[in-house]
Amino acid sequence: MFRNMQNAEIIRKMTEEFDEDSGDYPLTMPGPQWKKFRSNFCEFIGVLIRQCQYSIIYDEYMMDTVISLLTGLSDSQVRAFRHTSTLAGQVLGTR
């Protein structure tokens, strides 16, 4: 479904589907299981980069697309998207 959509369209669709009123998303939920999720999320991004560093993830088009989408999401009206994409971008930039 998202293959032929531009980033702005993808973000718009995600925003329409997301229930922002719930206020709950894993990176800000209290409790030990969610704290573990936060650290595992960062670790997942790092492992993904390390495992794929000589394949598709470092393809110029792929990285440009991911960075462009994360940049767009970091400017989203939805706080959960801003927070999550900013964290993912920081992890990408430091690995």
Secondary structure as UniProt FT lines:
FT   TURN            3..4
FT   HELIX           7..17
FT   HELIX           20..22
FT   HELIX           26..28
FT   HELIX           32..52
FT   TURN            53..54
FT   HELIX           56..58
FT   HELIX           60..73
FT   TURN            74..75
FT   HELIX           79..94
//
